[in-house]
């Protein structure tokens, strides 16, 4: 019941906010949606219950949709509550939704020295990869090179070069941005294991 009341209040705020953003008086909006200014005032202030047959013309007059006007005001569309996914030496948390950020995935990873980083664990896939080190020191094997990336520094590289990220002398936490191929390779293949390099 409290949630219904909260949503009702949010709808009223949206109507008033959209009206004011257009610089319209109550009279101006009322004439556009076929309601009397007094009825519209009572809707905005909560002195009158909002009826569906009133919301449709109000939404149309405000150049929005009924869905947008009445969508839930909870935080589920804003707050991401990541769940850890664990494999040997790697725990990852997805920090973005599938549909967001133009097809890239943001993830936090905690890597321990237990994560295998030998030549057989190097992987290759199309695209580029970026990560920043939040704590510890990351060990990046990139082709024949071994590069140490300290806390506060970042790395960006072509993922067509065989690569794997590990931990140097203790756990490391990184924040990474992966494209679709990188997400599939690093977070999904083998339940989080890096895919083996293609011969």
Protein Blocks (a to p, Z undefined) as FASTA:
>chain_A
ZZmmmmmmmmmmmmmmmmmmnopafklmmmmnopafklmmmmmnopaccdfklmmmmmmm
nopafklmmgcfbfklmmccddddddehiacddfbdfkggnhiacddddddfklccbfkl
pccdedddddddfbdjddddehjbccdddehiacdddfkbgcddddehiaddddddddfk
lmmmmmmggohpacdddZZ
